[in-house]
Amino acid sequence: MAHYSKEQISDLKKDLMVETTLNGFPMSFDTTWGIFSPKTIDDGSIMLLKYLDVQPDDKCLDLGCGYGALGLTIAKMAPQGEVILVDKDYVAVDYAQRNARKNQLNNARARLSNGFSEVPEKDFNVMVSNIPAKVGNELLYIFLHDAYKRLAPGGRLYVVTITGLRDFMKRAFKEVFGNYKKHKQGPAYTVASAVKEE
């Protein structure tokens, strides 16, 4: 077990910073220990961003936003649109909101929400989620049904999951949306989407 001195502990409490380029946009994120993937943008999110079709005026939602890597990159892709970022972790929401300001994104805002509980808005064109490996099937079905209800006709839900969940996601997407598209399957992650057909 690691032992830390008082000085090391005070260093650990300082914000971490991730500077990177996502989908061609230079991005800067403040992060902290305890938020998902605090030292680098995780491979699943990077993979998901490659397959997104986002129009400049799309209305978008990032479900389970963490410190904002997906949602804030989408806000750069949709400068005339709007992006709502939600997470059930208030620390994540705080950092996502700070990172929206840091990256000068006036079209993005973060809020605390347990799934869709604080998302009354409807008619989203794009939703994204980096789904945690440990999410139970029940919660995934709740998310998919809630996402379907809030998407505009023709709206798209994109997810990245661990590859071990891909068969379940395919089945669940087909049940709830009636369709499923696999964009990329790697050894660790799979990116897929479904469309709310008009």
C-alpha positions in Angstrom: 0.0 0.0 0.0 1.3 3.4 -0.9 2.2 5.9 1.8 2.0 9.6 1.2 3.5 12.5 3.1 1.4 15.6 4.0 3.1 17.5 1.2 2.3 14.7 -1.3 -1.4 14.7 -0.2 -1.6 18.5 -0.7 -0.2 17.9 -4.2 -2.7 15.2 -4.9 -5.5 17.7 -4.1 -4.4 20.1 -6.8 -6.3 20.0 -10.1 -4.9 17.9 -12.9 -5.0 19.3 -16.4 -5.5 17.5 -19.7 -4.4 19.4 -22.8 -5.4 17.6 -26.1 -6.9 17.9 -29.5 -10.2 16.2 -30.0 -11.8 16.1 -33.5 -9.4 18.8 -34.6 -10.2 21.2 -31.7 -7.6 22.1 -29.2 -9.2 21.4 -25.8 -8.1 22.0 -22.2 -9.7 20.2 -19.2 -9.3 20.7 -15.5 -9.9 17.3 -13.7 -9.4 15.8 -10.3 -8.9 12.4 -8.7 -12.2 10.6 -8.3 -13.6 11.6 -11.7 -13.5 9.0 -14.4 -10.1 9.0 -16.3 -8.6 12.1 -14.6 -5.1 12.0 -16.3 -6.0 11.5 -19.9 -9.1 11.3 -22.2 -10.1 7.6 -22.1 -9.8 5.5 -25.3 -13.5 4.8 -25.4 -14.4 8.5 -25.6 -11.7 9.2 -28.3 -13.1 6.3 -30.3 -16.7 7.5 -29.9 -15.9 11.0 -31.1 -14.5 9.7 -34.4 -18.0 8.4 -35.4 -20.3 11.2 -34.4 -22.3 13.0 -37.0 -23.1 16.4 -35.5 -24.5 19.3 -37.5 -23.6 22.9 -36.6 -27.0 23.7 -35.1 -27.8 20.4 -33.4 -29.3 20.1 -29.9 -27.2 17.6 -28.0 -27.0 15.8 -24.7 -24.0 14.1 -23.0 -25.3 11.6 -20.5 -22.8 10.8 -17.7 -20.5 13.7 -18.8 -17.7 13.4 -16.3 -15.5 16.5 -16.7 -16.9 17.1 -20.2 -14.6 15.6 -22.8 -17.4 14.4 -25.0 -20.0 17.1 -24.5 -17.6 20.0 -24.8 -16.1 18.6 -28.0 -19.6 18.3 -29.4 -20.2 21.9 -28.4 -17.3 22.9 -30.6 -18.8 20.8 -33.4 -22.2 22.5 -33.0 -21.4 26.2 -32.5 -24.9 27.3 -33.4 -26.5 24.5 -31.4 -26.7 23.7 -27.7 -25.3 21.0 -25.5 -26.5 19.9 -22.1 -24.1 17.8 -20.1 -25.5 15.8 -17.2 -23.9 13.6 -14.5 -25.1 12.2 -11.2 -21.8 13.2 -9.6 -21.7 16.8 -8.4 -17.9 17.0 -8.6 -18.1 15.9 -12.3 -20.8 18.5 -13.0 -18.7 21.2 -11.3 -15.7 20.4 -13.4 -17.7 20.1 -16.7 -19.2 23.6 -16.0 -15.7 25.0 -15.3 -14.3 23.4 -18.4 -17.2 24.9 -20.5 -16.0 28.3 -19.4 -12.3 27.4 -19.8 -12.9 26.4 -23.4 -15.2 29.5 -24.0 -18.2 27.4 -24.8 -21.3 29.5 -24.2 -23.5 26.9 -25.9 -22.8 24.2 -23.3 -24.0 23.9 -19.7 -23.7 21.1 -17.2 -26.3 20.1 -14.6 -26.7 17.4 -11.9 -29.1 14.7 -13.0 -29.7 11.1 -12.1 -29.9 9.8 -15.7 -32.7 11.9 -17.3 -34.3 13.0 -14.0 -33.4 16.7 -14.5 -33.7 16.7 -18.3 -37.2 18.0 -19.1 -36.0 19.1 -22.6 -37.0 17.1 -25.6 -36.2 17.0 -29.3 -32.5 16.3 -29.1 -30.7 15.6 -32.4 -27.7 13.8 -30.9 -27.2 12.0 -27.6 -23.9 10.5 -26.5 -22.9 8.3 -23.6 -19.8 6.5 -22.5 -21.6 3.8 -20.7 -19.8 2.5 -17.5 -18.9 -1.2 -17.6 -20.7 -1.8 -14.3 -24.1 -0.3 -15.2 -26.8 -3.0 -14.7 -29.2 -4.1 -17.5 -32.1 -2.5 -15.7 -30.5 0.9 -15.7 -29.5 0.6 -19.4 -33.1 -0.2 -20.4 -34.3 2.9 -18.4 -31.7 5.0 -20.2 -32.6 3.7 -23.6 -36.3 4.3 -23.1 -35.8 7.8 -21.7 -33.4 8.6 -24.5 -35.9 7.5 -27.1 -38.6 9.6 -25.6 -36.5 12.8 -25.7 -34.9 12.4 -29.2 -36.3 14.3 -32.1 -37.5 12.2 -35.0 -34.3 11.2 -36.9 -32.3 11.9 -33.7 -29.4 9.6 -32.9 -28.1 8.0 -29.8 -24.4 7.1 -29.8 -22.8 4.9 -27.2 -19.4 3.5 -26.4 -19.3 0.4 -24.2 -16.9 -2.3 -23.3 -16.9 -4.8 -26.1 -18.2 -7.5 -23.7 -21.6 -5.5 -23.6 -21.9 -5.3 -27.4 -24.4 -8.2 -27.9 -26.6 -6.9 -25.1 -26.5 -3.4 -26.5 -27.4 -4.7 -30.0 -30.4 -6.6 -28.6 -31.6 -3.6 -26.4 -31.2 -1.0 -29.2 -33.2 -3.2 -31.5 -35.9 -3.7 -28.9 -36.2 0.0 -28.0 -35.3 1.8 -31.3 -36.0 -1.0 -33.8 -32.5 -0.5 -35.3 -28.8 -0.7 -34.4 -25.6 0.3 -36.2 -22.1 -0.9 -35.1 -19.6 1.7 -36.1 -16.4 0.2 -34.7 -15.6 -2.8 -32.6 -12.1 -2.9 -31.0 -10.7 -5.4 -28.5 -11.7 -3.1 -25.6 -14.6 -0.9 -26.8 -17.4 -0.9 -29.2 -19.1 2.2 -30.7 -22.7 1.9 -31.8 -25.7 4.0 -32.5 -29.5 3.9 -33.0 -31.9 6.3 -34.7 -35.3 7.4 -33.7 -37.1 6.6 -36.9 -39.6 9.3 -38.0 
